[in-house]
């Protein structure tokens, strides 16, 4: 009797709209504070581990005031109800 194999997702961390492989570092911004973090495995899950209190000069921090993806642009919001 064959046992089905477990399919694992790619082991990547996500940040700043990009994927990072385990071991790669990125500048993350949390609560408007930027810090350097490394993509690691923690309990079989990818996770960011803080490795520095600030980001190097050559690492671009993401802009903390971005528009959430769930907020439509003003031109996309209808002024009157529309029929489906």
N, C-alpha and C positions, 0 to 999 in steps of 0.2 A: 504494500500500500504506500503510495507516494504522499509525502507531506508537502502541502503548498508552501512555497517560499514567501517570505515577507518582503514586500516592496518598500524600499526606503526612498524618501524624497531626497533630492540633492541636498547635500550638507552645506548649506550656505546661510549666511546672515544677510538681512536686508537693512539698508539704511540709505538715506539721501537719494532714494529712487534707483539704487543700484544693488547688485548682489555681490557679496564678498565671500571668498573661500575661507575655510578655517585657517587661522594664522594671520590673515590680512588685518591691517589696522585702518581705522577711519576716525575722522573727527565727528563726534556726535554732539548734538545740542539738545539738552533736556532742561526744561524750565528756564529757558533763555541762558543757560550756562553751558559752554562748550568744554569737552574733554576728549582725550584720546582713548580709544577703546580697541580691543582685539576680538575678532570672531573666534569663539571657542566652543567646545562641546561640553555641556553640563547635563548630566543624567540623560544621555542619549538625545539631547536637543541642542540646537545651536543657540548661543547666547552671547551677548556682548559683555566683555570683562573690561572694566575701567583700568587703564594702565598709566594714565597721566592726568594731572589736574588741568592742563591746558593743551592746546593744539600747536604743533610746530608752525612756524611762519608760512611754510610752503604747502600746508594742508588747508584747503578751503573748508570753512565751516558752513553748514547749510544756513540759509536765511531763516531766522526764527519766526518771521511773520509771513508765512506762506498761506495762501488761501486753501482751506481744506478741500479735498477732492469732492466731498458731498455738497459743497456750496456751488450752485450754478452761477455762471456769469450773469450780470444784470440783463444783458440783451437776450438771454435764454429764458427768462421768467416771463410768462404771459401776463398781460395786463388785465385780461378778461378770461373767464373759464372757457376752455375749449372742449369740444365733443371728442370722445375717443372713437 
